[in-house]
Amino acid sequence: MNWNSDLINSLTWSADIINIERKQKVADEIATKVKDGDILGVGSGSTSYLALLAIAKKVNEEKLNIKAIPTSIEISLMCSKLGIPLTTLYEHRPDWLFDGADEVDPDKSLIKGRGGAMFKEKLMISSSPVNYILVDESKIVKKLGTNFPVPIEVFPQALLHVEKELRRIGATGLMLRPAKGKDGPVITENGNLILDARFDEIDKGMEQKIKSITGVIESGLFINYNIEVLIA
C-alpha cells in the first residue's frame, strides 16, 4: 500500500539553483547514459538533483528498471518522490555514479562536502568503477582551497583533539559548522560534527594526513580518485 504522503509529494530542492541552464545541460547528458538494469550511485547537490529529475523522466518514458543508492537522506526522499527504487551497498555495487563537487583542480582532485555527506560520497566513489562529477565553470580552480574550506567530519568527543592535530598539520583557520535550520552546530547523518578547515597549501598527502587523526571520520578531500569531470 502506498503512503500517498503530502510530505514526499511536495518535496523540492531546498535552495535556489544557480547557473540552472548550464547545469540542466549536463544533467540531461548524464541521463542519456542510463540503461535498463543499472544500479546508480546518486550523489548530493543541486546538479545531481537536476540529473535525478532528468533520469526519472527517461525511466518513465522508456519504462526502464533501475535502482539507486543515494548518498544522503535528502536524495533518498527525492528518489521516493520520483518513483526510483532504492537499494544499498549490502545488496549491490553501483555500476556507475554521478555526483557534484565544490572545487575541482587541474589534476581532477576535489573538495566536496558542503552538503555534509562526504563520508557516504567517498564510500560510494570508492565502490563504483565509473564516477561522473558534474560541475559548472565556477567550481574549476587552479588549486584546492581557493574558494572553499575542507570539510572534516569529526566524532563529537574528539573535537578538541582533532582541532589540535589539524593545526599541527597546517590548518590556518577552523570553524565548527553552524546549522541554519536548528540551534547549534550541524549534525551529520552519522551523528557527528563538521569542522571547516582552511589550509594555505593542500599537498597530495593531505587527505591521508587528515584521515590519520584519531576522531576524524572522513574529510571532503578527494585526491587521485577514478573520476570523469563533466563541466556544464
N, C-alpha and C positions, 0 to 999 in steps of 0.2 A: 504494500500500500504506500502511495506517495504522500509525503507530509503536506505538499502544496503550501509551502511556507512563504508568507509575505516577506519575511526577513531575507530569505535567499533570493526570491524573485525580484526584489528591489535593489539588489547589490549593484553598485557602480564603483568605478575607480575612486580612491579616497582623496585624490588631489587633482589639480589641473595638470594636463599633459602638455608640456612644452614641445615645440617642433613636431606637432602631431602629424602634419602632412608627410614629412620625411620619415618619421617612424612608421607611419602606415605603409609606406612603400616596402620597407624591409620586413614588416610584419606579413605583408602579402607574399613576399618572396619566400619566407620560411614556410608558409602554408603550402606552397607548391611542392615541398619536399615530403609531405606526409603521405604515407602509403598504408593500405589496408593491413591491419595486424600490428602496426607499430606500437612500441612501448616508448612513450616520450617522457623525458625529464623536462619538467616545466619550471623555469626559474622565476625570479621575482622582478618587480619593477614595471614601469609603465609600458616599455616596448614589448616586454614579454606578455603583458596583459593584452595589448593590441594584437600580438601574434596569436594568442589563445583565441581571441574573438574570430580572427580570420580562419584559424584551424577548425573551430566549431562550425563555421559556415560551410567549409568544404566537407566536413564529416557529414553534415546534414544533407547537403546536396547530392553527395556521391554515395551515401549510405555506407560509410567506412566504419570498421570496427577497430578502435584504438583504445589504449589505456594510458593514463597519465600518472606520473609520480611527481607530485608537487614539492616545492621547497619551502612552502610557508602555509600557514592556516588561511591567509587571505586568498592565495591561489587555489587552495583546496575548496574553499567556499565557492569561488568563481567557477571551478570545474563542475561543481554540483549544479550551479545555476544553468550552465551551458549544456548539461547532459553528457559530460565526458566522464566515463567511468574511471575510478581511481584504483591504483594498486600500490604496492610497497616494495622496498628492496628485499623484503623477505621472500616475495613471490617472483619478482622479475628484476632483471638488469635492464636499464634503458638501452634501446637501440641507438638513440641519439638524444641530445639535449639542446635546448635553447635557453638563453639567459641574457641579462643585461650586465652592465658594468658602470662604475663611477668614473674610472680612468683607465685608459689603455695606452701603453708606451710603445715605442718602435719595435721592441722585442716581443710584443703581444703579451707582456705581463700586465696584470690587472690590480686595481683596487676595487673591491666590492664590499657590500655590507652596509650601505647607507640605510637599507631597509631592515637590518638587524638579523638577516637569515644566512650569514656567511658560513656557519657550520654545515648546515644542510646543503647549501650550494656547493661547498667544496667537496663534501661527500659524494654528491651527485656527479660533479665534473670528474672526480677521480674514478667513479664507477662506470662512466659512459665512454664508449670507444670513439664517439664523434660529438663535438661540442661547438655550437654556434653561439658567438657572443654578438648581440645586437646593440649597436650604439649609434648615436648621431655624432656629427663632427665635433661638438662641444666636449665630448669625452676623450678626444685624442690629445695626448700630452707628450712633451719631449722627455719628461722624467716623472716617475711616480711621486705623488705627494704635492704636485703643483697646485691643485685646486682643493683636494680633499685630504683629511687625515686618514690614518689607517685604523679601521675599527677592530677592536680586540674584545672577544667575549671572555669574561672572567668569572670564575666561581666566586660568589659574594664574599666569603670569609677570607679569600686570598687577595682581596682588593689592594690592601696596602703593601703587601709583599710584592705583588705584580707591579705596582707603581714604582717601588724602589728599583726593581730589576729593569724595568723599561728605561728609567733614567740612566741606569748604569750602561745600557747598550746604545744610548744616544738619543732618547726621546727628549725633544726640546719643549714640548707642550703636551699636557694631558688634561682631558676633560671627561668627567663622568657624564655620559649622555643623558640629558634630562628628557622626560616624557612630555608630550604635548596634550594627550587626552586623559592624563591622570596626574596626581601629585607624585613627586619624587622622580627617581630615575626610570629609564626604560628597563623593562624586564623581558628578556628574550623568551622564545618559545621553550627553551630548555631550563628556564628559571634562573638565568644568570644576568650579570650586569654587562654593560658595554662601555669600554674606555675608548675614546677617540684620541689617537696619538699622532703627534707631528714629529717628523724627522727631517733634519737638513739633507741627509743623504740616505737613500734606500738601496743597499747593495744586494747582490744576488743571494747572499746568505741571510738576509734579514728575516725572511719568512721563518726559517728554521730557528734562528736566534729567539724570536718571539715565542714560537711554539714550544721551545725547550724550557720556558719559565713555568715552574710549578704553579698551577692555578689558572693558567691560560687554557681555555677550551679550544679556541681557534682564532685566527686573525683573518682580516679581509685582504691580505696579500696573496695573490695567485701568480707565482713566478715559475716559468718553464712548464706550463700545463699544455696539454694537447688541445688547442682551440683554433677555430677559424673565425676571424672577425668580419662581420658584415656591417658596413657603415651606411647609415641612412642618408 
